[in-house]
Amino acid sequence: MALNKCPQCGAAVEPNARECKYCGEPLAPEQPQASAPQVQYIQQPQVVYVQNQQSPYDPNWPIKSKIVAGILAIIFGGIGIHKFYLGRTGQGILYLIFCWTGIPEFVGFIEGIIYLCSNDHNFQVKNRVRIN
């Protein structure tokens, strides 16, 4: 006994069934046509566009410039000016305390290069700022 396929979901259905038992799609009675070629319809996937998508950036984050932060880190990284600019006062004070060792200068230079080379999304999420 040959089984038919539901045109909606593709499930196997009995030849004398009036509707699909899985999706409820009404089935047309099969009328044999000897000379007509069989046409198989394939359901295309539907594209759904979502409009009201949440932004990963908090609108309360301050607006800062990635380039200014990078240049401040390269030039004044030893005293932590870039940390104060980005709103990280605690880290800026830590840079000021240890500025006599030279370590904050090296770290600030590396951070400046990272700021300038990172993409906008990573910079915004890591530093919790919005780019103007």
N, C-alpha and C positions, 0 to 999 in steps of 0.2 A: 504494500500500500504506500503510495507516494505522498509525502507530506508537502504542503505548501509553506511559503514563508510570509510572515506578516510584513507589509510594505513599510510600517512605521518602525518597529523594533527589530525585525529580522528573525524573530523566534519562529520555530516550526509550529504550524497549526494543522489541524485535521482538514481534509479536503472539503468536508461538508459544514465546517464551522462558520458561523455568521459574524463572529468577532474574535479578536485575539484574546486569549485568556490571561495574558501577561499585561498588556498595555490597554486593552479595551477598544482598540481600533476596529471600526466596522469593516468587514471584508466584503468585497463585491463577489458575487457568485462567478466562478470560473467558467468562461465560455470558450470551448476549444476552437481555435482557428488554425487550420492546417497550413495555410500559405503565409500567414503573417509571422514575421520574425519576432523572437522574444526580445523584449526590451527590459533591461535591468536598471532600476533607478538606485543610485547610491546617494544616501543622505550626506550632504556636506556638513562639516562642523560649523557651528554658528560662532561668530565673533561677537563677544559682549564687551562693550565699552563702559567702563565705570567712570562716572563723572565725579562726584564729590569725594575724591580721594584725600585722605589725611596727609598733610605734608610732614616729613620727618623732622622739620625744623619748628621749634617752639617760637611763636610770634613774640614772646617776652624776652628772647635772647637779644643782647645788644648787637647793634650793627657795627662791624669792624672790617678793616681792610686786611686781606691776606698779605698783600705786598708791603704795607706799612709794618705789619708784625714781623715779617721776614727781614726787612732792612734794619729795624730796631734790634732784632736778635743778633744780626751779624755785627753791627757797629757797637751797640751798647749792651751786648749780651752779658758782659762781665758784671754789670750792676743790676741786671734783671729788669730793665725798662720794658722789654717786650712782655714780660709776665704781668707787670702793672697795667700795660695797655690792654691785654686780653682779660683783665679782671681777676687774675689769680694773685691776689695781694700776698697771701702767705708764701707762695713760692718766690715772689719778688723779694720779700724780706729775707728769705733763705739765701737767695743769690747775693743780696747786699752783705749779709753776715760773712759769707765765705768768699767775697770778691778778692781778698788779699791772697788767696791760694792759687788763683789762676784757673781753677777748675771750671767755675761758671763761665769764663770767657770761651773756653773750648766747647762746653756744652751749649752755650748760647749760639756760637757759630754753627754748630751742627743743627740745632733747632731752626735757625734761620734758613738754612738750605732745605731742610725738610718742609718748612712752611711754604717756601717758594716753589718747591717741586711737587707738593701734594695737590690733588685735584680739589675742587671747591667743596664737594660733598664731604670728603674726609676731613678737611680743615674745619668745616662748620660743625660737624658732629663731634669731633674730638675736643674742640675748644668751646663748644656751646655758644657760638656766635653766628650771626647772619652776615653774609657778605653783601656789601652795597653795590 
